[in-house]
Structures are given as C-alpha cells and as structure tokens.
Amino acid sequence: MVLPVILLQSVVAYVFMQRHWELVTRHLSEATVRDITALIYVLEDYPQDKNYEHFTVLARDKLDLNAQVLPAGPLPPPAPKPFFALLDRTLSTLISTEVGRPFWIDTVGRSDYVEIRIDLGTKILRVFARRSQTYASNAHIFLVWMVGTSLVLIAIAILFLRNQIRPIQQLASAAESFGRGRPVDNFRPRGALEVRQAALAFLEMRRRIERQMEQRTTMLAGVSHDLRTILTRFRLELAFLGEGEEVAALKSDVDEMNAMLEAYLAFARGDGDEQSDKVDLTEMIDDAAEDAIAQGASVRWTFEGEPTIVVKPNAFRRLVTNVILNAARYARTIEIAARHTDGWVTVIVDDDGPGIPAEMREAVFRPFFRLDSARNQDRSGTGLGLTIARDVARGHGGDVVLGDAPLGGLRVRVRVPG
C-alpha cells in the first residue's frame, strides 16, 4: 500500500521538477535577462545624467530592478555554486546567449536577491533582482501539499487495512488453536464479506469435525462395553474350569485380547474431547523412565527450560510413555534429552537397540504395520505404539521423526508447541 504511493509521488515530483519547475524558472530568468539587456541598450545608446539618477529610477520603477553603474574594474572571483544549481545554470546560460558580455552572478550570497554584474568596458552594470523574479521559488508549496496529502491518505489506508487484516489474523489464530486441539470460544465472523464467508466456512467445518468425533466416541464406547462384557464372561467361565495348562493358555489369550482391545480403542479414540491444560513435563518423563527401568533398561535423562507445558495431559503422557517404553523393549541403554524453549517442547529419546532401517522409518508409523526383524516387532503389544505417538503429536501441531542415535540405535524426536 505504501510502496505504490511513494512510487507515484516520486514520478509526479520528478516530472514536476523536470518540466514545470525548470520551465517556469527558465521563463522568469529570460524575462529578467531581457530587462537587463534593455538597460544595457539604454545605458549605452542614450545620453545619461551625471549620476545616472534617471537610469536608476527607470530600472526601479518600470522594471522592478535595483540597478547601479560602477566604475570600470575587474569582476569579483566566481562565487560558490549552490548545491542545487538550477537557477545559477539557467541564468548563466541566458546571459551568455542574450548579453554576450563578461559577467558575474551571485545566487547564494543574499537569500532574497540575485546579484548580477556585467562588464561594459568603460563601466560595470550592477543589478539586484529579487529571487522570485528569476526563480520559481514557490514550488516547494506543491511538494509540501503533495507529501502532506499522501501521508494523510496512507494513514487512512493503514487504519482501514488494519481493521480488515485483524479478522484474518483472528481466523488464522482460531484455525491454529483448533488444529492443536485447544478451545476456540471467543471467535466470531467479522470484517469484509469475503473474510466473513471464510470464517463461517471454518465454523461449519469445525462443527462437522466435532460432530464426527462425538459420533465416533459414542460408537467406540458402545463397542468397548460390548467387548469387555464378553471378555469378562470368558474370565468367569475360565475361573470355574479350575487349573491346568489349557486353562492357563486360554487365560493368556484372554489377557492378550484385552490388551489388544485397549490398544485399538486408544488408537481409534485419539485424544477425543480432552482439553489442553498445564502439566509438568519432568514428572511425565520421570514416570515413564521408572517404567523403563522396571523393564531392565538403564535410563539417563536431562531437561532444559520451563517444566510446565500446555498440552492435553493424558494424550501427551501416552505419547511420552509409548516412545520411552518402546525403546526399553529393545534396548539396554536409553538417553532422554528434553527441553522447553521458544514455545516448543522437544523430547529426544536415544537407545542402543537394533534400530530401524532408514527406508522403513516412515512405514512403521502406519497402523498395525509390523517388521519381521526390526525392533518394531512388538512381541507383547499390537504394533500401534509409534502410530499413536505420531497421531498425538500431530494432534498438538507437532510431529515425531525417527533418526540414527549416537548410541548406535534409534533416535525418536518429538517436537510439539508448548
């Protein structure tokens, strides 16, 4: 908005200075030089009184010039040239062309007057002319008005655009908050028609997504209730069968089915309607590290920054636990480096396990994907640990990335806004 106005004003100012200002200055200087030429003609061709009084009166009253006749002598040395020498250059050119006599001019010494001395041989004609007679001195008024009105228009345009841009920023903020699973309570459409249409489309999209999530949660609750009822019936029937190898195997299958059911439901449910809240990240990491130690792993962890973060507590705890326990399942040594700086939470988990081939590191995030020989072959689970972890991270506006660990195994890098 500002750049086109500045460009336009620059072009207008250049054209004005180049054409109008210079043209007016030339016409004024031409008129002054013609008056001086007429004075020289009168001075040389007509008899004059002793003190040139009539000549001086003629110049003052008829031509509005202060003219004096000085004795013959050398002209003063050239005066310093002004920084902007339009008047000096134009006037010098015209005197050389029209008069054709040695001359000296001073356009700097007196701010309101221009002094001109012309060597006539036997005498010197000295003329003082007002600067306004030779120079377009009021051109700055045009520039002042032009710049002043431009500044006013720019200020009005900026205020108007701010009022139009603010609803767009609010829409972007609401979309970002909704994408991170945070409540969007105070947002309502405002601004220009197009912005309000975009805001209404966003609200309608949010309502559809929330309705779909609510329907999915209700369906999962019903499925969970029915399946848990059947598993409970299995446990009761097995309890009446007594003890034996076959019964123990059936109980193990029931326990595995229950674990699989819980994993499937956790993955399908996602973070549900859970709201973001302040939690202590160090407490989460410490609890997950203790569980990893209980599985026989050696765990070292460090933390940097503010321990309090704003996330969905249960979902983020599930993310941290899945990543750390997944490392403990296949490694002996685990190093955890967490930090909370610049509004971002970063958790890096390194281990010395077998790792995952680089070409398979994206595939392991697919639901129910299992590797034949890699660490992701979840012997006691369902293979959904990393899938749930990335789903939770992306639900917070972040991501989970796999890489090579300095310990020789796998590095899992979790980064989410906090």
Secondary structure, DSSP 8 states (H G I E B T S, - for coil): -HHHHHHHHHHHHHHIIIIIIHHHHHHHHHHHHHHHHHHHHHHHHS---TT-HHHHHHHHHHH--EEEEEES----------SS-HHHHHHHHHHHHHT-S-EEEESSSSTTEEEEEEE-SSEEEEEEEEHHHHS-TTHHHHHHHHHHHHHHHHHHHHHHHHHHHHHHHHHHHHHHHHHTT----S----SSHHHHHHHHHHHHHHHHHHHHHHHHHHHHHHHHHHHHHHHHHHHHHHHTT-S-HHHHHHHHHHHHHHHHHHHHHHHHHTTTT---EEEEHHHHHHHHHHHHHHTT-EEEEEEEE-SEEEE-HHHHHHHHHHHHHHHHTT-SEEEEEEEEETTEEEEEEEE-S----GGGTTGGGSTT---SSSTT--SSS-S-HHHHHHHHHHHTT-EEEEEE-TTSSEEEEEEEE-
